[in-house]
């Protein structure tokens, strides 16, 4: 992929890590796609990846407005109505969320090596609890979690609010943004991290147009491909997934 690991040079040692969640640690993006395709089918519309790229990482209401306006159904379905309908369907799907490849390995490695890491996700509390239901052992290792309905997150991604809030909450924080490495899958999340002055490793869905890769410092096919040493972090000691 573009911005391959060989091209990475560490400008300043990374001391802290912040993870996105949906599509990066948890395989939840397909749930959103599935539900939105069902809703649009009633209006003889289709859901494509250009629209998905715009919505990914946004706060729910902001993404909902983009959804109804860009698909031309806003006269028939308001953003608020869309969210209520989507919520009902997603509630049944989220508890079955699986971890993405390499997520458990990387998180456990950073924890074992004493590298502080947190979570910054646009998901609200009720969705976060459903999505992480099966994976409490992994998410309990986070130093802290900043959610989309956190009072300090005034604007969703690509605003830097959520990452700046995450930087403040590490022990001894705020942490200098230049010392933080963010993992993201969404274009808006990559921009939010860069707007916060942080470095970003992007692990995009392969269906995402490659033009969205340009803003990231490194682009990987999977978290399994991440080499901590390239960022001044302790190396993996095994080859397990």
C-alpha positions as CSV (number, residue, x, y, z in Angstrom):
1,X,0.0,0.0,0.0
2,X,1.0,3.7,-0.2
3,X,3.1,5.1,2.5
4,X,4.6,1.7,3.2
5,X,6.5,0.9,6.4
6,X,9.8,1.3,4.6
7,X,9.1,5.0,4.1
8,X,8.6,5.7,7.8
9,X,11.1,7.8,9.7
10,X,10.6,8.7,13.3
11,X,10.8,12.5,13.8
12,X,10.3,12.3,17.6
13,X,9.9,9.1,19.7
14,X,6.4,7.9,20.2
15,X,5.5,7.5,23.8
16,X,1.7,7.1,23.8
17,X,-0.8,5.5,21.5
18,X,-4.5,6.3,20.8
19,X,-6.8,3.8,19.0
20,X,-10.0,4.4,17.0
21,X,-12.4,1.5,17.5
22,X,-15.0,0.9,14.7
23,X,-13.4,-0.7,11.6
24,X,-10.0,-0.6,13.3
25,X,-10.2,-2.7,16.5
26,X,-13.7,-4.0,16.0
27,X,-15.3,-5.3,12.8
28,X,-18.5,-3.2,13.1
29,X,-18.4,-1.2,9.9
30,X,-20.2,-3.9,7.9
31,X,-23.1,-3.7,10.4
32,X,-23.6,0.0,9.5
33,X,-23.3,-0.8,5.8
34,X,-25.8,-3.6,6.0
35,X,-28.4,-1.6,7.9
36,X,-28.0,1.5,5.7
37,X,-28.4,-0.6,2.5
38,X,-31.7,-2.0,3.9
39,X,-33.0,1.5,4.7
40,X,-32.0,2.9,1.3
41,X,-33.5,0.0,-0.6
42,X,-37.0,1.2,0.4
43,X,-36.3,4.4,-1.6
44,X,-34.7,2.6,-4.6
45,X,-31.3,4.1,-3.6
46,X,-28.0,2.4,-3.2
47,X,-25.2,2.9,-0.6
48,X,-21.8,3.4,-2.1
49,X,-18.3,3.7,-0.7
50,X,-17.9,7.4,-1.5
51,X,-20.8,8.1,0.9
52,X,-19.5,5.7,3.5
53,X,-16.1,7.4,3.4
54,X,-17.7,10.7,4.2
55,X,-19.7,9.3,7.1
56,X,-17.0,7.1,8.8
57,X,-15.7,8.5,12.1
58,X,-18.3,11.3,12.3
59,X,-20.6,11.8,15.3
60,X,-23.9,9.9,14.7
61,X,-26.1,13.0,14.0
62,X,-23.6,14.5,11.7
63,X,-23.2,11.3,9.7
64,X,-27.0,10.9,9.6
65,X,-27.4,14.4,8.1
66,X,-24.9,13.5,5.4
67,X,-26.7,10.2,4.8
68,X,-30.2,11.6,4.2
69,X,-29.0,14.7,2.3
70,X,-26.5,13.0,-0.1
71,X,-28.9,10.2,-0.9
72,X,-31.8,12.6,-1.6
73,X,-34.2,11.1,0.9
74,X,-34.3,14.0,3.4
75,X,-37.8,14.9,2.4
76,X,-39.0,11.4,3.3
77,X,-36.7,10.6,6.3
78,X,-35.1,13.1,8.7
79,X,-31.7,12.5,10.1
80,X,-33.3,11.9,13.5
81,X,-35.7,9.4,12.1
82,X,-32.9,7.6,10.3
83,X,-30.9,7.3,13.5
84,X,-33.9,5.9,15.4
85,X,-34.5,3.3,12.8
86,X,-30.9,2.4,12.4
87,X,-30.4,2.1,16.2
88,X,-33.2,-0.5,16.5
89,X,-31.5,-2.7,13.9
90,X,-27.9,-2.2,15.1
91,X,-28.8,-3.0,18.7
92,X,-29.2,-6.6,17.8
93,X,-26.0,-6.8,15.7
94,X,-23.4,-5.0,17.9
95,X,-23.0,-7.7,20.6
96,X,-21.7,-10.1,18.0
97,X,-18.8,-7.7,17.0
98,X,-15.5,-9.5,16.4
99,X,-12.0,-8.1,16.8
100,X,-10.1,-7.1,13.7
101,X,-7.0,-9.2,12.8
102,X,-4.0,-8.2,14.9
103,X,-6.0,-6.0,17.4
104,X,-5.6,-8.3,20.4
105,X,-1.9,-8.9,19.7
106,X,-1.0,-5.2,19.4
107,X,-3.0,-4.1,22.5
108,X,-1.6,-6.9,24.6
109,X,1.9,-6.2,23.4
110,X,1.7,-2.5,24.2
111,X,0.3,-3.3,27.6
112,X,3.0,-5.8,28.4
113,X,5.7,-3.3,27.4
114,X,4.2,-0.5,29.5
115,X,3.3,1.8,26.6
116,X,0.3,3.9,27.6
117,X,-2.6,3.7,25.2
118,X,-6.2,4.9,25.1
119,X,-9.3,4.8,22.9
120,X,-11.0,7.7,21.0
121,X,-14.2,6.6,19.4
122,X,-17.2,8.5,18.0
123,X,-19.4,5.8,19.4
124,X,-21.7,6.8,22.3
125,X,-21.7,5.0,25.6
126,X,-24.7,2.7,24.9
127,X,-23.2,1.5,21.6
128,X,-19.7,1.2,23.1
129,X,-21.0,-1.2,25.7
130,X,-22.8,-3.3,23.2
131,X,-19.9,-3.5,20.8
132,X,-17.3,-4.4,23.4
133,X,-19.6,-6.9,25.2
134,X,-17.5,-9.9,24.1
135,X,-14.1,-8.2,24.5
136,X,-14.0,-6.8,28.0
137,X,-10.6,-8.3,28.6
138,X,-9.1,-6.3,25.8
139,X,-10.8,-3.0,26.3
140,X,-10.2,-3.1,30.1
141,X,-6.5,-2.6,29.2
142,X,-7.1,0.9,27.9
143,X,-5.7,3.7,30.1
144,X,-8.9,5.7,29.3
145,X,-11.7,5.8,26.8
146,X,-13.1,9.0,25.2
147,X,-16.5,8.6,23.6
148,X,-18.4,10.6,21.0
149,X,-20.9,11.8,23.7
150,X,-18.1,13.0,26.0
151,X,-18.9,16.6,27.0
152,X,-15.4,17.7,26.0
153,X,-15.9,16.5,22.4
154,X,-17.8,19.5,21.0
155,X,-17.3,18.5,17.3
156,X,-16.8,15.1,15.8
157,X,-14.0,14.0,13.5
158,X,-12.3,15.6,11.4
159,X,-12.3,18.1,14.3
160,X,-9.3,17.3,16.6
161,X,-11.5,17.5,19.7
162,X,-11.6,13.8,20.6
163,X,-7.9,13.3,20.2
164,X,-7.0,16.4,22.1
165,X,-9.2,15.2,24.9
166,X,-7.5,11.8,24.8
167,X,-4.1,13.4,25.0
168,X,-5.1,15.3,28.2
169,X,-6.3,12.2,30.1
170,X,-3.1,10.1,30.1
171,X,-1.4,10.0,33.5
172,X,0.7,13.2,33.9
173,X,-1.1,14.6,30.8
174,X,-1.6,16.5,28.7
175,X,0.8,14.5,26.5
176,X,2.6,16.4,23.7
177,X,0.7,15.6,20.5
178,X,3.9,15.0,18.6
179,X,4.6,12.0,20.9
180,X,1.3,10.4,20.1
181,X,0.6,7.8,17.4
182,X,-3.0,7.3,16.3
183,X,-4.4,4.2,14.6
184,X,-7.4,4.9,12.4
185,X,-9.3,3.4,9.5
186,X,-11.5,6.4,8.5
187,X,-10.5,9.4,6.4
188,X,-12.2,11.8,8.8
189,X,-10.3,10.2,11.7
190,X,-7.0,10.5,10.0
191,X,-7.7,14.2,9.4
192,X,-8.8,14.6,13.0
193,X,-5.5,13.2,14.3
194,X,-3.4,15.3,11.9
195,X,-5.4,18.4,13.0
196,X,-4.4,17.5,16.5
197,X,-0.7,17.4,15.5
198,X,-0.4,13.6,15.9
199,X,1.1,10.9,13.7
200,X,-1.3,8.5,12.1
201,X,-1.2,4.9,10.9
202,X,-4.1,4.2,8.7
203,X,-5.6,0.7,8.3
204,X,-8.3,1.3,5.7
205,X,-10.9,-1.0,4.3
206,X,-9.5,-2.2,0.9
207,X,-12.7,-0.9,-0.8
208,X,-11.8,2.7,0.2
209,X,-10.5,4.8,-2.6
210,X,-6.7,5.1,-2.3
211,X,-6.9,8.9,-2.7
212,X,-8.0,8.9,1.0
213,X,-4.6,7.4,2.0
214,X,-2.6,10.5,1.3
215,X,-3.0,12.3,4.7
216,X,-1.8,9.3,6.7
217,X,1.9,8.9,7.8
218,X,1.7,5.1,7.1
219,X,-0.9,2.9,5.5
220,X,-1.2,-0.8,6.3
221,X,-3.4,-3.7,5.1
222,X,-3.8,-4.9,8.6
223,X,-2.7,-4.3,12.2
224,X,-0.8,-7.6,11.7
225,X,1.6,-5.6,9.4
226,X,2.5,-3.0,12.0
227,X,6.1,-2.9,13.0
228,X,6.5,-1.1,16.4
229,X,10.2,-0.6,16.0
230,X,9.7,1.8,13.1
231,X,8.0,4.1,15.5
232,X,10.5,3.8,18.3
233,X,8.2,1.4,20.2
234,X,9.2,-2.0,21.7
235,X,9.4,-4.7,19.1
236,X,7.2,-7.8,19.0
237,X,8.8,-10.8,20.4
238,X,6.8,-13.4,18.5
239,X,5.0,-13.8,15.2
240,X,1.6,-14.8,16.6
241,X,-1.6,-13.1,15.4
